[in-house]
């Protein structure tokens, strides 16, 4: 499908470079990246011992993080 989008120059350049490496087109690369981002944003809980477990999203949560948050919340 053909449409017009206003992309930042660096994003377009990165997509073109990735497309060249993958022997694809910038449109297909951008479509795949957007599809991946939209799919990743759908959080699905995977129950473990009846407790929903969410997929990891970046930093590791430590006991120090939890204590800091509890202090901020006054718990």
SVG drawing of the C-alpha trace seen along z (x, -y; Angstrom):
<svg xmlns="http://www.w3.org/2000/svg" viewBox="-4 -15 28 38">
<polyline fill="none" stroke="black" stroke-width="0.4" points="0.0,0.0 1.4,-3.4 1.1,-6.3 3.1,-9.3 4.8,-9.6 6.9,-12.3 9.9,-10.5 13.0,-12.0 15.9,-11.9 18.0,-9.7 15.2,-7.2 14.8,-7.0 18.6,-6.7 18.8,-3.9 15.9,-2.0 17.6,-2.3 20.8,-1.0 19.1,1.9 17.2,2.6 20.4,2.7 21.9,5.2 18.8,7.4 18.4,7.0 14.9,5.6 13.2,2.3 13.0,-0.5 9.2,-0.2 9.4,3.5 11.9,2.9 9.8,0.1 6.7,2.2 8.4,5.1 9.8,2.8 6.5,1.1 4.7,4.5 7.3,5.8 6.8,2.7 3.1,3.0 3.2,6.7 5.6,6.2 3.4,3.5 0.6,6.1 1.6,7.3 0.5,10.9 0.8,12.5 2.2,16.0 0.9,17.6 3.5,19.4 2.1,21.0 -1.1,19.0 0.8,15.7 0.9,13.7 4.5,13.1 5.2,10.3 8.0,10.4 11.2,8.6 11.3,4.9 14.8,3.5 16.5,3.1 16.6,5.8 14.5,5.0 16.5,5.4 15.6,5.3 17.1,1.8 14.7,0.7 11.7,2.1 12.8,0.5 13.3,-2.9 9.8,-2.7 8.3,-1.6 10.0,-4.5 8.6,-6.9 5.1,-5.5 5.4,-5.6 4.9,-1.8"/>
</svg>
